[in-house]
Amino acid sequence: MNPGARVPAWLIAIGALGILFIVVPLGGMLANVDWPHFGSLLAQPASVSALVLSLGTSSLATLLCVLLGVPVAALLARLRFPGQRVLRALVLLPLVLPPVVGGIALLYTYGRRGLLGPALGAAGIELGFSTAAVVLAQTFVAIPFLILSVEGALRTAGSRYEAVAATLGARPSRVLLRVTLPVIAPALVSGTILSFARALGEFGATITFAGSLPGTTQTLPLALYFQLQTDPAAAVALSLLLVAVSVLIVGVAYLRRGRMRVL
Amino acid sequence: MSTVTADGGGAPVLEVHAEVDARRTVLDLELAEGQTVAVLGPNGAGKSTLLAVIAGLLVPDRGRVRLGGVVLTDVERRIRMPPHRRRIALLAQQPALFPHLSVLGNVMFAARSAGVRGPAARTDARRRLEEVGAGALADARATEVSGGEAQRIALARALAADPRLLLLDEPLSALDAGAAPPVRRVLRTVLAGRSAVLVTHDPLDAWALADRVVVLESGRVVETGSTDAVLRHPRSAFAAELVGLSIVRGIRTAPGIRVPDGREVPAAPAAPAAIGAAAVAPVRPSGVRVAGPAEGVPAIITALEPRGDVLRIRTDLVAADAPPWAAGELREGDRIGLEIDPGAVDVREL
């Protein structure tokens, strides 16, 4: 504890209430796990295929977030151009948008009757209700997390290392790959982890844009939701699996630097 | 607008003309091959702007930079060579060692950027580290070394780029009093025969490292000359203040120098300035004594500064030195007389 730091007693009381509010539901779930059948519940083919689909699509989405998000963060942090603030707000919109709205936006952009649908169709690409649509939906909702954490780190690090590297004869690409990115590596890692976590938990945009076809677009959260109506015990078991994955993610992010560098 | 002319004949290796409107700056600088010029001036005078323009980190509104016959920047002709192709290395106040690399990795950076293979780059980097007395630190992490060590390593890293010109931006000002002298010694060795621009606010750095001095004030060059001439016989208020002198500007008269308000500061008759000419005179405070208001040259005290063994009395004319105990008898705003030793007044034609 920080010596000399004092907080009012009522703050402790309300804080404790807040902590209980977060922790107790986890206990509620744990209390309802059907431990004797836990293994067989998880091993159901539908659950396994949903888990595999979720991990695969989330990994792909995270990769897309890094590949597209790092350049966006660099542009926002390093350049000055008119309309930058507006652009920044737009890029971060998926963060505050209800995911279902995001899904509708994607549907009317990439869907068969969407903005780009005819063009994509002519090229033989059919995105709606496919696994690719799942990846797109997950990328759409997760990418702001990566942009925010990388952009923040770039601003904090400043450009002095980059200026020094340039005067040492390094070309801009080399400066980016050998100086800028290594310097902000911790933020890039935690941003990546957060994006993965967000992609893994994605529900609203996925069900709106990609539907819920078992084996193709039914990710773990979707499977869970439908299983809750037919087989609550299996749903709880799957939930526990997601909790375990989330705890692992948070743990890794914390261990990186003692604290999460988010937002 | 004045220009630093190169010593010892020969075309200057560096020529700069830079106008930056946002910082109200119009600067000219020339540097002879192998020389070091110290750029002195108060904060905001345009020192960092000058370095940024030379390094290519800032494009001036109007101006040119030529280095060794190559045009690096020419705004009118739309030439802007990017920083990484200029062969100009920068050593800043903060060493800014790359935190993710080892000490050796930092010093190898320039060679690796130039496409030199690992083993050759490593050998060169070790030699550069030896050169700055940091050979033993090669395998340390960049974040583990002390401030003085980091600055020497940053110097080795800059030298390893084999720069045509070295820019030094207050390289000693972030170091403790104890850490600065060894770095200054290394800089002195390294700068011999190299072309360098050194921004500093410490006259000691200028004395130790620079052949010439340029003084900037409010975005203009106000004084230029050999280090010895500028620091011994300053003409600008900033340079005079820097070396502990007061400066008086006025007209040369038979008894001395007359300032615009009519007061007259006595000077030795042999001083090299024609009667009636505009003149400037640095005045040594130790040659000025405070007396009663009826004696000497009238003045008003503006500040009292205790400086250990001496009390410096600032007035609206020139500063005077007195024993420390005089502080009990004098106050800001007091009307006094100044008895000025003509030998302490160094009159020069402007």
HADDOCK unambig.tbl for C-alpha pairs under 7 A between the chains (distance, minus, plus):
assign (segid A and resid 161 and name CA) (segid B and resid 96 and name CA) 6.17 0.50 0.50
assign (segid A and resid 161 and name CA) (segid B and resid 98 and name CA) 6.74 0.50 0.50
assign (segid A and resid 164 and name CA) (segid B and resid 90 and name CA) 6.64 0.50 0.50
assign (segid A and resid 166 and name CA) (segid B and resid 83 and name CA) 5.70 0.50 0.50
assign (segid A and resid 166 and name CA) (segid B and resid 84 and name CA) 4.57 0.50 0.50
assign (segid A and resid 167 and name CA) (segid B and resid 83 and name CA) 5.60 0.50 0.50
assign (segid A and resid 167 and name CA) (segid B and resid 84 and name CA) 5.21 0.50 0.50
assign (segid A and resid 167 and name CA) (segid B and resid 88 and name CA) 5.96 0.50 0.50
assign (segid A and resid 167 and name CA) (segid B and resid 89 and name CA) 4.98 0.50 0.50
assign (segid A and resid 167 and name CA) (segid B and resid 90 and name CA) 6.27 0.50 0.50
assign (segid A and resid 168 and name CA) (segid B and resid 84 and name CA) 6.47 0.50 0.50
assign (segid A and resid 168 and name CA) (segid B and resid 89 and name CA) 5.94 0.50 0.50
assign (segid A and resid 168 and name CA) (segid B and resid 110 and name CA) 4.99 0.50 0.50
assign (segid A and resid 168 and name CA) (segid B and resid 158 and name CA) 6.62 0.50 0.50
assign (segid A and resid 168 and name CA) (segid B and resid 161 and name CA) 5.64 0.50 0.50
assign (segid A and resid 169 and name CA) (segid B and resid 84 and name CA) 3.97 0.50 0.50
assign (segid A and resid 169 and name CA) (segid B and resid 85 and name CA) 6.00 0.50 0.50
assign (segid A and resid 169 and name CA) (segid B and resid 87 and name CA) 6.80 0.50 0.50
assign (segid A and resid 169 and name CA) (segid B and resid 110 and name CA) 6.02 0.50 0.50
assign (segid A and resid 169 and name CA) (segid B and resid 113 and name CA) 6.27 0.50 0.50
assign (segid A and resid 169 and name CA) (segid B and resid 114 and name CA) 6.83 0.50 0.50
assign (segid A and resid 170 and name CA) (segid B and resid 84 and name CA) 5.52 0.50 0.50
assign (segid A and resid 170 and name CA) (segid B and resid 110 and name CA) 6.95 0.50 0.50
assign (segid A and resid 170 and name CA) (segid B and resid 113 and name CA) 5.13 0.50 0.50
assign (segid A and resid 171 and name CA) (segid B and resid 84 and name CA) 5.95 0.50 0.50
assign (segid A and resid 182 and name CA) (segid B and resid 100 and name CA) 6.50 0.50 0.50
assign (segid A and resid 183 and name CA) (segid B and resid 99 and name CA) 6.93 0.50 0.50
assign (segid A and resid 183 and name CA) (segid B and resid 100 and name CA) 6.40 0.50 0.50
